Structures are given as C-alpha cells and as structure tokens.
C-alpha cells in the first residue's frame, strides 16, 4: 500500500507534535528531536511561498511571533552579546512554532483530543515521578520541594500543570462515557493537589484566576436559573474559603504578646537579642532570646549536617 505524499507529511506532522507534547514535561531531548522533525518535514513538504503568504495573513500567528522580535530588538542595548545570542537561540521556537502551526495541515477535533490526552498523560507521569523523588523511592537528591521537578524547572512544570488541568476540563466536557469523566475528574483533582505539593504560588494563582474566568463564562452562557445560581455560589465560596485560609495563616504570623526578652536561659547561659529583627516564626520573634551555644547543641542533635559545615547547596550554615 502506497501512502500519498500529502498524507505522509500530515502523519509526520501529527506524530511529531505528539512527541513534542510528551517531551514538554519529561525530556528536553525529545523536545529538540520533535522540533527538528517538524521543521524538516515543513521544509520538505514544499509550497514555501504559499506558506509564508498564509503566515503573513494570520494575525494571531504574527502577534505570537512578534514576541521573538522583541528579543531581537533587545540586542540594540545589550552589553553581553554571548548571553544575548544564546537567549535568542533558546527563544527561536517563539518564531518557529507560530510559523509552522499556522501554515501546516489543520488538525481535526479528534486529533486535537488525542494530543491533549497524550499531553495530560505526560504531565501526570511527570507528577508521579516527582512524588517518587519526594518519597525517596526514586534516588535523586533534592534540597527542597521546588527541586522535585527533575526534568524541567518547577515554574515551567507548574505552568504545564495549569494547562493540563484546563485541557482535562475541556476533555471532560466532551467525554461521552461516565467512566471517562470519572477518570478525567480524578486526574484533574490530583493535578490540582499536586500543584500545592509543588508549592508553586505562580501556578496556584494562574489556576485560581483561570477558574474564575471559566466559571464566569459558564454562568454567562448558562440559561437554566438553578445551575446559574450553583455556579455563582461556587464562584463566591472558593475565594471566600481561600481568603479565610490566608487570614488564618496571617493570625499565626502576628507577634505573640507573651514573648519577653530574657537575660539567662534555663541552663544559665546568656541570651543574645537582635531587637531590630522583626521577622516572626509562628508568632515569635526569631531574633530574641538566642543562645548560640545551645543552638549548636540542639542543631547537631536534630540534623545530619553539622552546624559548622555547609548545607546540600554548598551554603555556609
């Protein structure tokens, strides 16, 4: 069976996008390979003059690619050309992807659905691997929760999780069977919980804002009165609960009125005070009532790292 050239290029384009989506949360190597295949396939497919005409007629593609030209404009006032050129190389996808995607074959809704499922599955797998790292099952040294993302930076990972959550919501709304909806709902809940485990403030804020906009859109298009009131109630109570939680944390940070500056500890050692230090921990000023001798003894009882050495990041304790 002979595959037509157009069909072959379409299949290469589709599976390269799939490879790219797998690589986004899991592998920089797969991302690089997929981008090279996409670009070569786009060039070999031909019709370059027609593609460029189509690109310059596509307003969205031009707006997205203009971000890359802002970085080029930055070359006029940079003082470090080596760093700037390397940054331009890294930002090249900002130009290439709008060009490739806007001038390639338009994907069907079924193909888009498949790509979204692959992307969500990849992000889900990356979250599981990160949990294995935290639990110590996957033997990788991490200093804090922000390092639990071992494939990409935790900020980028958090942004991918945000996209995966709302991709899941889209898939949920278009799912035909209850079993699929149950699975998608469980995955959405887990990714939301994992975003808090990752401790990404940026990701949490983005999800919260996007969720509010999503509910407002649903309310705006909802014709049934009862459902509209349900959605509005959810929209009201979620920020209310979040605000209450933040306020409860704030109360814990308030300085305790019963804290006093002492002179001698229970072990008859002299206290040192840094009264200008206003930072509190659980409501107590951390600069008050310090006895360095007792701090060192208590530290060495609790920590595997000696008080006078360096931490895992090489910082002097």
Order of alpha helices (4+ residues) and beta strands (2+ residues): alpha-alpha-alpha-alpha-alpha-alpha-alpha-alpha-alpha-alpha-alpha-beta-beta-alpha
